Amino acid sequence: MEKTLIKGASSDASFIRSSQTLTGKLFYIVGPSGVGKDSLIETVRHQYVDQFMAAHRYITRCAKAGGENHVALSEAEFASRRDSQLFAMHWVAHGNHYGVGSEVLSWLEQGHNVILNGSRAQLEQAKAVFGQALVTVVVTVAPNVLRQRLVQRGRETDEEIERRLLRSEQFCLGDVEGVFELDNSHSLEQAAEQFWQIHRTAVLGADHCVTQSDGIVGKEYTA
């Protein structure tokens, strides 16, 4: 595996290009804070345990900080793994280092389908690493539902909630071809069913298009 730098990427961003054919699919889950990415991933990995492998990101953040189920590393540990080329891709955001382990490439080479909590800012890096194996899924939620969820979880002030709602409205990948949209405004069971249909379309092709389930549609949009 050859390490390559990405021009124009975030600070300290680089990736390792696989020398093997990636026969599995990497489902790269993105979306604004509060839309339920972590809950969706947890539901999918337990409901379809034999179909997907969940990749845990390596982050220089305390394991008890809440949010996603990540692998906590000190900055020294992260640097050691980075220098040993143990990350398929890595970057810096919000004062922390983030890494995706090179084991994900091995899983994809073996034909496993993988689900990953992704970063919209690092989408170009992910495309460079995983190529045709990458399937980008953007999770959305209705504004009134998002507001209710942010209030219920009680982490933010009213002002912070308004900022998150604004960022959610501005979150868009409509100019990126082949991105799937998943509406998580309803139950996690419905969201997981949408994800399963997206998976069928990505793995089996356009002849197995995303279908309606319980009135909810997972749709693909292109530029």
DRENLUM-410221 format. One record per residue (C-alpha): residue number from 1; chain; residue in three letters; x, y, z. Coordinates in Angstrom, 2 decimals, always signed. Example, Ala and Ser with C-alpha at 12.3 -4.5 7.8 and 13.67 -1.06 7.14 Angstrom:
vodo n:1&chain:A&res:Ala&east:+12.30&north:-4.50&up:+7.80
vodo n:2&chain:A&res:Ser&east:+13.67&north:-1.06&up:+7.14
//
This chain:
vodo n:1&chain:A&res:Met&east:+0.00&north:+0.00&up:+0.00
vodo n:2&chain:A&res:Glu&east:+1.43&north:+3.34&up:-1.10
vodo n:3&chain:A&res:Lys&east:+1.03&north:+6.51&up:+0.96
vodo n:4&chain:A&res:Thr&east:-0.05&north:+9.61&up:-0.97
vodo n:5&chain:A&res:Leu&east:-0.69&north:+13.23&up:+0.02
vodo n:6&chain:A&res:Ile&east:-3.83&north:+15.02&up:-1.11
vodo n:7&chain:A&res:Lys&east:-3.50&north:+18.56&up:-2.39
vodo n:8&chain:A&res:Gly&east:-6.09&north:+20.93&up:-0.98
vodo n:9&chain:A&res:Ala&east:-7.14&north:+18.57&up:+1.81
vodo n:10&chain:A&res:Ser&east:-7.34&north:+19.57&up:+5.46
vodo n:11&chain:A&res:Ser&east:-4.23&north:+19.92&up:+7.58
vodo n:12&chain:A&res:Asp&east:-2.38&north:+16.66&up:+8.17
vodo n:13&chain:A&res:Ala&east:-4.60&north:+14.76&up:+5.72
vodo n:14&chain:A&res:Ser&east:-3.18&north:+11.88&up:+3.73
vodo n:15&chain:A&res:Phe&east:-4.20&north:+8.45&up:+2.62
vodo n:16&chain:A&res:Ile&east:-2.89&north:+5.02&up:+1.74
vodo n:17&chain:A&res:Arg&east:-3.84&north:+3.72&up:-1.70
vodo n:18&chain:A&res:Ser&east:-4.65&north:+0.02&up:-1.81
vodo n:19&chain:A&res:Ser&east:-2.74&north:-2.04&up:-4.37
vodo n:20&chain:A&res:Gln&east:-5.52&north:-4.66&up:-4.36
vodo n:21&chain:A&res:Thr&east:-9.02&north:-4.67&up:-5.85
vodo n:22&chain:A&res:Leu&east:-11.66&north:-3.59&up:-3.34
vodo n:23&chain:A&res:Thr&east:-14.58&north:-5.94&up:-3.90
vodo n:24&chain:A&res:Gly&east:-16.64&north:-4.84&up:-0.90
vodo n:25&chain:A&res:Lys&east:-18.49&north:-1.53&up:-0.48
vodo n:26&chain:A&res:Leu&east:-17.71&north:+1.19&up:+2.06
vodo n:27&chain:A&res:Phe&east:-20.89&north:+2.96&up:+3.17
vodo n:28&chain:A&res:Tyr&east:-19.67&north:+6.40&up:+4.18
vodo n:29&chain:A&res:Ile&east:-22.29&north:+7.99&up:+6.45
vodo n:30&chain:A&res:Val&east:-22.35&north:+11.79&up:+6.62
vodo n:31&chain:A&res:Gly&east:-24.78&north:+14.44&up:+7.84
vodo n:32&chain:A&res:Pro&east:-25.04&north:+17.40&up:+10.23
vodo n:33&chain:A&res:Ser&east:-24.89&north:+16.95&up:+14.00
vodo n:34&chain:A&res:Gly&east:-28.11&north:+15.68&up:+15.54
vodo n:35&chain:A&res:Val&east:-29.52&north:+13.74&up:+12.59
vodo n:36&chain:A&res:Gly&east:-28.75&north:+10.40&up:+14.23
vodo n:37&chain:A&res:Lys&east:-25.77&north:+9.03&up:+12.31
vodo n:38&chain:A&res:Asp&east:-24.42&north:+7.13&up:+15.32
vodo n:39&chain:A&res:Ser&east:-27.83&north:+5.69&up:+16.19
vodo n:40&chain:A&res:Leu&east:-28.36&north:+4.60&up:+12.60
vodo n:41&chain:A&res:Ile&east:-24.97&north:+2.89&up:+12.45
vodo n:42&chain:A&res:Glu&east:-25.62&north:+1.09&up:+15.74
vodo n:43&chain:A&res:Thr&east:-29.03&north:-0.08&up:+14.52
vodo n:44&chain:A&res:Val&east:-27.67&north:-1.32&up:+11.20
vodo n:45&chain:A&res:Arg&east:-24.71&north:-3.15&up:+12.71
vodo n:46&chain:A&res:His&east:-26.95&north:-5.04&up:+15.14
vodo n:47&chain:A&res:Gln&east:-29.88&north:-5.65&up:+12.79
vodo n:48&chain:A&res:Tyr&east:-27.71&north:-6.81&up:+9.87
vodo n:49&chain:A&res:Val&east:-24.83&north:-8.26&up:+11.85
vodo n:50&chain:A&res:Asp&east:-23.86&north:-10.74&up:+9.10
vodo n:51&chain:A&res:Gln&east:-23.98&north:-8.16&up:+6.30
vodo n:52&chain:A&res:Phe&east:-21.82&north:-5.25&up:+7.47
vodo n:53&chain:A&res:Met&east:-18.68&north:-4.61&up:+9.45
vodo n:54&chain:A&res:Ala&east:-18.66&north:-1.37&up:+11.45
vodo n:55&chain:A&res:Ala&east:-15.38&north:+0.55&up:+11.29
vodo n:56&chain:A&res:His&east:-14.54&north:+2.45&up:+14.47
vodo n:57&chain:A&res:Arg&east:-12.65&north:+5.68&up:+13.94
vodo n:58&chain:A&res:Tyr&east:-9.47&north:+6.39&up:+15.92
vodo n:59&chain:A&res:Ile&east:-9.74&north:+9.79&up:+17.63
vodo n:60&chain:A&res:Thr&east:-7.58&north:+11.70&up:+20.11
vodo n:61&chain:A&res:Arg&east:-10.68&north:+12.26&up:+22.25
vodo n:62&chain:A&res:Cys&east:-11.66&north:+10.72&up:+25.58
vodo n:63&chain:A&res:Ala&east:-13.64&north:+7.51&up:+25.24
vodo n:64&chain:A&res:Lys&east:-16.20&north:+8.89&up:+27.72
vodo n:65&chain:A&res:Ala&east:-16.79&north:+12.08&up:+25.71
vodo n:66&chain:A&res:Gly&east:-20.07&north:+10.74&up:+24.31
vodo n:67&chain:A&res:Gly&east:-21.21&north:+10.47&up:+20.72
vodo n:68&chain:A&res:Glu&east:-19.81&north:+7.77&up:+18.47
vodo n:69&chain:A&res:Asn&east:-18.24&north:+4.53&up:+19.63
vodo n:70&chain:A&res:His&east:-14.64&north:+5.36&up:+18.74
vodo n:71&chain:A&res:Val&east:-11.18&north:+4.12&up:+19.70
vodo n:72&chain:A&res:Ala&east:-9.57&north:+6.73&up:+21.96
vodo n:73&chain:A&res:Leu&east:-5.84&north:+7.40&up:+21.43
vodo n:74&chain:A&res:Ser&east:-3.41&north:+9.84&up:+22.95
vodo n:75&chain:A&res:Glu&east:-1.68&north:+12.18&up:+20.51
vodo n:76&chain:A&res:Ala&east:+1.52&north:+10.16&up:+20.91
vodo n:77&chain:A&res:Glu&east:-0.30&north:+6.91&up:+20.14
vodo n:78&chain:A&res:Phe&east:-1.96&north:+8.47&up:+17.13
vodo n:79&chain:A&res:Ala&east:+1.34&north:+9.80&up:+15.80
vodo n:80&chain:A&res:Ser&east:+2.97&north:+6.40&up:+16.24
vodo n:81&chain:A&res:Arg&east:+0.22&north:+4.64&up:+14.28
vodo n:82&chain:A&res:Arg&east:+0.23&north:+7.34&up:+11.61
vodo n:83&chain:A&res:Asp&east:+3.99&north:+7.09&up:+11.14
vodo n:84&chain:A&res:Ser&east:+3.65&north:+3.30&up:+10.87
vodo n:85&chain:A&res:Gln&east:+1.06&north:+3.80&up:+8.09
vodo n:86&chain:A&res:Leu&east:-1.69&north:+2.08&up:+10.07
vodo n:87&chain:A&res:Phe&east:-4.35&north:+4.54&up:+8.89
vodo n:88&chain:A&res:Ala&east:-6.03&north:+4.32&up:+5.50
vodo n:89&chain:A&res:Met&east:-6.80&north:+8.03&up:+5.87
vodo n:90&chain:A&res:His&east:-6.47&north:+10.64&up:+8.61
vodo n:91&chain:A&res:Trp&east:-7.10&north:+14.31&up:+9.26
vodo n:92&chain:A&res:Val&east:-7.40&north:+17.02&up:+11.91
vodo n:93&chain:A&res:Ala&east:-10.71&north:+18.62&up:+12.91
vodo n:94&chain:A&res:His&east:-12.05&north:+20.46&up:+15.97
vodo n:95&chain:A&res:Gly&east:-8.67&north:+20.17&up:+17.68
vodo n:96&chain:A&res:Asn&east:-8.58&north:+16.37&up:+17.43
vodo n:97&chain:A&res:His&east:-6.86&north:+13.87&up:+15.15
vodo n:98&chain:A&res:Tyr&east:-9.13&north:+11.42&up:+13.31
vodo n:99&chain:A&res:Gly&east:-8.07&north:+8.21&up:+11.61
vodo n:100&chain:A&res:Val&east:-9.62&north:+5.36&up:+9.66
vodo n:101&chain:A&res:Gly&east:-7.64&north:+2.19&up:+10.20
vodo n:102&chain:A&res:Ser&east:-5.92&north:+0.45&up:+7.28
vodo n:103&chain:A&res:Glu&east:-7.76&north:-2.71&up:+8.33
vodo n:104&chain:A&res:Val&east:-10.78&north:-1.28&up:+6.50
vodo n:105&chain:A&res:Leu&east:-8.92&north:-1.73&up:+3.20
vodo n:106&chain:A&res:Ser&east:-8.23&north:-5.36&up:+4.10
vodo n:107&chain:A&res:Trp&east:-11.92&north:-5.94&up:+4.87
vodo n:108&chain:A&res:Leu&east:-12.94&north:-4.44&up:+1.53
vodo n:109&chain:A&res:Glu&east:-10.31&north:-6.48&up:-0.31
vodo n:110&chain:A&res:Gln&east:-11.88&north:-9.60&up:+1.22
vodo n:111&chain:A&res:Gly&east:-15.31&north:-8.58&up:-0.05
vodo n:112&chain:A&res:His&east:-16.84&north:-7.39&up:+3.21
vodo n:113&chain:A&res:Asn&east:-19.24&north:-4.44&up:+3.21
vodo n:114&chain:A&res:Val&east:-18.23&north:-1.79&up:+5.74
vodo n:115&chain:A&res:Ile&east:-20.16&north:+1.06&up:+7.37
vodo n:116&chain:A&res:Leu&east:-18.25&north:+4.13&up:+8.56
vodo n:117&chain:A&res:Asn&east:-19.12&north:+7.42&up:+10.27
vodo n:118&chain:A&res:Gly&east:-17.62&north:+9.74&up:+7.69
vodo n:119&chain:A&res:Ser&east:-16.70&north:+13.41&up:+7.38
vodo n:120&chain:A&res:Arg&east:-18.15&north:+15.57&up:+4.61
vodo n:121&chain:A&res:Ala&east:-14.97&north:+17.67&up:+4.62
vodo n:122&chain:A&res:Gln&east:-12.92&north:+14.55&up:+3.89
vodo n:123&chain:A&res:Leu&east:-15.12&north:+13.19&up:+1.12
vodo n:124&chain:A&res:Glu&east:-12.49&north:+13.86&up:-1.57
vodo n:125&chain:A&res:Gln&east:-9.91&north:+12.03&up:+0.51
vodo n:126&chain:A&res:Ala&east:-12.30&north:+9.09&up:+0.96
vodo n:127&chain:A&res:Lys&east:-12.95&north:+8.98&up:-2.80
vodo n:128&chain:A&res:Ala&east:-9.20&north:+8.94&up:-3.45
vodo n:129&chain:A&res:Val&east:-8.69&north:+6.09&up:-0.98
vodo n:130&chain:A&res:Phe&east:-11.66&north:+3.84&up:-1.69
vodo n:131&chain:A&res:Gly&east:-12.54&north:+4.72&up:-5.29
vodo n:132&chain:A&res:Gln&east:-15.48&north:+2.77&up:-6.70
vodo n:133&chain:A&res:Ala&east:-15.94&north:+0.97&up:-3.39
vodo n:134&chain:A&res:Leu&east:-17.17&north:+4.21&up:-1.77
vodo n:135&chain:A&res:Val&east:-20.92&north:+4.68&up:-1.30
vodo n:136&chain:A&res:Thr&east:-21.78&north:+8.05&up:+0.25
vodo n:137&chain:A&res:Val&east:-24.98&north:+8.19&up:+2.30
vodo n:138&chain:A&res:Val&east:-26.12&north:+11.58&up:+3.62
vodo n:139&chain:A&res:Val&east:-28.52&north:+11.37&up:+6.56
vodo n:140&chain:A&res:Thr&east:-31.18&north:+14.06&up:+6.79
vodo n:141&chain:A&res:Val&east:-34.02&north:+14.84&up:+9.18
vodo n:142&chain:A&res:Ala&east:-36.96&north:+17.25&up:+9.09
vodo n:143&chain:A&res:Pro&east:-36.11&north:+20.60&up:+10.79
vodo n:144&chain:A&res:Asn&east:-38.85&north:+20.30&up:+13.43
vodo n:145&chain:A&res:Val&east:-37.72&north:+16.78&up:+14.31
vodo n:146&chain:A&res:Leu&east:-34.09&north:+17.87&up:+14.53
vodo n:147&chain:A&res:Arg&east:-35.01&north:+20.74&up:+16.85
vodo n:148&chain:A&res:Gln&east:-36.93&north:+18.37&up:+19.12
vodo n:149&chain:A&res:Arg&east:-34.07&north:+15.89&up:+19.27
vodo n:150&chain:A&res:Leu&east:-31.49&north:+18.57&up:+20.07
vodo n:151&chain:A&res:Val&east:-33.68&north:+19.93&up:+22.88
vodo n:152&chain:A&res:Gln&east:-34.29&north:+16.45&up:+24.31
vodo n:153&chain:A&res:Arg&east:-30.63&north:+15.48&up:+24.43
vodo n:154&chain:A&res:Gly&east:-29.90&north:+18.63&up:+26.46
vodo n:155&chain:A&res:Arg&east:-26.29&north:+19.18&up:+25.37
vodo n:156&chain:A&res:Glu&east:-26.67&north:+22.63&up:+23.79
vodo n:157&chain:A&res:Thr&east:-28.01&north:+26.03&up:+24.77
vodo n:158&chain:A&res:Asp&east:-30.87&north:+27.56&up:+22.77
vodo n:159&chain:A&res:Glu&east:-28.36&north:+29.64&up:+20.83
vodo n:160&chain:A&res:Glu&east:-26.24&north:+26.58&up:+20.01
vodo n:161&chain:A&res:Ile&east:-29.35&north:+24.71&up:+18.87
vodo n:162&chain:A&res:Glu&east:-30.23&north:+27.52&up:+16.48
vodo n:163&chain:A&res:Arg&east:-26.69&north:+27.42&up:+15.05
vodo n:164&chain:A&res:Arg&east:-26.93&north:+23.66&up:+14.56
vodo n:165&chain:A&res:Leu&east:-30.28&north:+24.04&up:+12.81
vodo n:166&chain:A&res:Leu&east:-28.78&north:+26.65&up:+10.49
vodo n:167&chain:A&res:Arg&east:-25.80&north:+24.42&up:+9.68
vodo n:168&chain:A&res:Ser&east:-28.22&north:+21.56&up:+9.00
vodo n:169&chain:A&res:Glu&east:-30.09&north:+23.69&up:+6.44
vodo n:170&chain:A&res:Gln&east:-26.78&north:+24.58&up:+4.78
vodo n:171&chain:A&res:Phe&east:-25.53&north:+20.97&up:+4.70
vodo n:172&chain:A&res:Cys&east:-25.73&north:+19.88&up:+1.09
vodo n:173&chain:A&res:Leu&east:-24.03&north:+17.34&up:-1.14
vodo n:174&chain:A&res:Gly&east:-26.35&north:+17.91&up:-4.07
vodo n:175&chain:A&res:Asp&east:-23.42&north:+18.77&up:-6.33
vodo n:176&chain:A&res:Val&east:-21.81&north:+15.36&up:-5.75
vodo n:177&chain:A&res:Glu&east:-22.85&north:+12.65&up:-8.17
vodo n:178&chain:A&res:Gly&east:-24.20&north:+9.35&up:-6.90
vodo n:179&chain:A&res:Val&east:-24.88&north:+10.34&up:-3.29
vodo n:180&chain:A&res:Phe&east:-27.75&north:+8.56&up:-1.54
vodo n:181&chain:A&res:Glu&east:-30.04&north:+10.47&up:+0.80
vodo n:182&chain:A&res:Leu&east:-31.58&north:+8.75&up:+3.84
vodo n:183&chain:A&res:Asp&east:-34.43&north:+10.40&up:+5.76
vodo n:184&chain:A&res:Asn&east:-34.06&north:+9.66&up:+9.48
vodo n:185&chain:A&res:Ser&east:-37.09&north:+11.70&up:+10.61
vodo n:186&chain:A&res:His&east:-39.00&north:+8.61&up:+11.71
vodo n:187&chain:A&res:Ser&east:-38.10&north:+5.41&up:+13.56
vodo n:188&chain:A&res:Leu&east:-34.65&north:+3.85&up:+13.45
vodo n:189&chain:A&res:Glu&east:-36.25&north:+0.67&up:+12.12
vodo n:190&chain:A&res:Gln&east:-37.52&north:+2.61&up:+9.09
vodo n:191&chain:A&res:Ala&east:-34.13&north:+4.26&up:+8.65
vodo n:192&chain:A&res:Ala&east:-32.40&north:+0.86&up:+8.79
vodo n:193&chain:A&res:Glu&east:-34.79&north:-0.44&up:+6.13
vodo n:194&chain:A&res:Gln&east:-33.92&north:+2.53&up:+3.91
vodo n:195&chain:A&res:Phe&east:-30.25&north:+1.77&up:+4.45
vodo n:196&chain:A&res:Trp&east:-30.81&north:-1.85&up:+3.44
vodo n:197&chain:A&res:Gln&east:-32.45&north:-0.74&up:+0.21
vodo n:198&chain:A&res:Ile&east:-29.57&north:+1.66&up:-0.51
vodo n:199&chain:A&res:His&east:-27.19&north:-1.23&up:+0.11
vodo n:200&chain:A&res:Arg&east:-29.08&north:-3.38&up:-2.41
vodo n:201&chain:A&res:Thr&east:-28.88&north:-0.67&up:-5.04
vodo n:202&chain:A&res:Ala&east:-25.16&north:-0.06&up:-4.43
vodo n:203&chain:A&res:Val&east:-24.21&north:-3.74&up:-4.40
vodo n:204&chain:A&res:Leu&east:-26.60&north:-5.21&up:-6.95
vodo n:205&chain:A&res:Gly&east:-26.88&north:-2.25&up:-9.34
vodo n:206&chain:A&res:Ala&east:-29.54&north:-0.01&up:-10.79
vodo n:207&chain:A&res:Asp&east:-31.85&north:-2.95&up:-11.60
vodo n:208&chain:A&res:His&east:-32.40&north:-3.23&up:-7.85
vodo n:209&chain:A&res:Cys&east:-33.32&north:+0.42&up:-7.30
vodo n:210&chain:A&res:Val&east:-34.14&north:+1.87&up:-3.90
vodo n:211&chain:A&res:Thr&east:-37.80&north:+1.16&up:-3.18
vodo n:212&chain:A&res:Gln&east:-40.43&north:+2.68&up:-0.95
vodo n:213&chain:A&res:Ser&east:-40.88&north:+1.12&up:+2.48
vodo n:214&chain:A&res:Asp&east:-43.57&north:+2.16&up:+4.95
vodo n:215&chain:A&res:Gly&east:-44.02&north:+5.43&up:+3.14
vodo n:216&chain:A&res:Ile&east:-40.36&north:+6.40&up:+3.45
vodo n:217&chain:A&res:Val&east:-38.03&north:+6.49&up:+0.45
vodo n:218&chain:A&res:Gly&east:-34.25&north:+6.35&up:+0.41
vodo n:219&chain:A&res:Lys&east:-33.40&north:+8.24&up:-2.76
vodo n:220&chain:A&res:Glu&east:-30.32&north:+8.83&up:-4.87
vodo n:221&chain:A&res:Tyr&east:-29.65&north:+12.27&up:-6.26
vodo n:222&chain:A&res:Thr&east:-27.06&north:+13.39&up:-8.77
vodo n:223&chain:A&res:Ala&east:-25.66&north:+16.72&up:-9.86
//
